[in-house]
Amino acid sequence: MDKQSYESLYINIKKIAEFYNKENRQNQLIEEMVELTQAILKLRRTDIQQKDNFKHKFLEEIADVMVCLDVIWEQLEEKDI
């Protein structure tokens, strides 16, 4: 990722963190982790020929969890750590 893309992503993460409260983002993170868990289980259950069909969903769910974590990290205050 180039510097401009990273800065744009950071700005968007910051906007989300300012708009939503912590509890909302924590709830969203839990939902995204459930979806990631389901995607992992589907990958594990499928045969090799069908794994490619589920890889995209798996990667998408990883990205969703990472964004939620970034937002929560941004919302953390020193007293929360």
CORZIUR-V131270 format. One record per pair of residues at least 6 apart in sequence whose ideal C-beta (glycine too) atoms are under 7 Angstrom apart, sorted by sequence separation. I is the first residue (numbers start at 0). GAP is how many residues later the second one is. If there is no record, write none. Layout:
BEGIN
i=I gap=GAP
i=I gap=GAP
END
This chain:
BEGIN
i=42 gap=8
i=45 gap=8
i=42 gap=11
i=41 gap=12
i=38 gap=15
i=42 gap=15
i=38 gap=18
i=39 gap=18
i=38 gap=19
i=38 gap=22
i=35 gap=25
i=34 gap=26
i=35 gap=26
i=31 gap=29
i=34 gap=29
i=35 gap=29
i=31 gap=32
i=32 gap=32
i=31 gap=33
i=31 gap=36
i=28 gap=39
i=27 gap=40
i=28 gap=40
i=24 gap=43
i=28 gap=43
i=24 gap=46
i=25 gap=46
i=24 gap=47
i=24 gap=50
i=21 gap=53
i=16 gap=54
i=15 gap=55
i=12 gap=57
i=16 gap=57
i=12 gap=58
i=16 gap=58
i=13 gap=60
i=12 gap=61
END
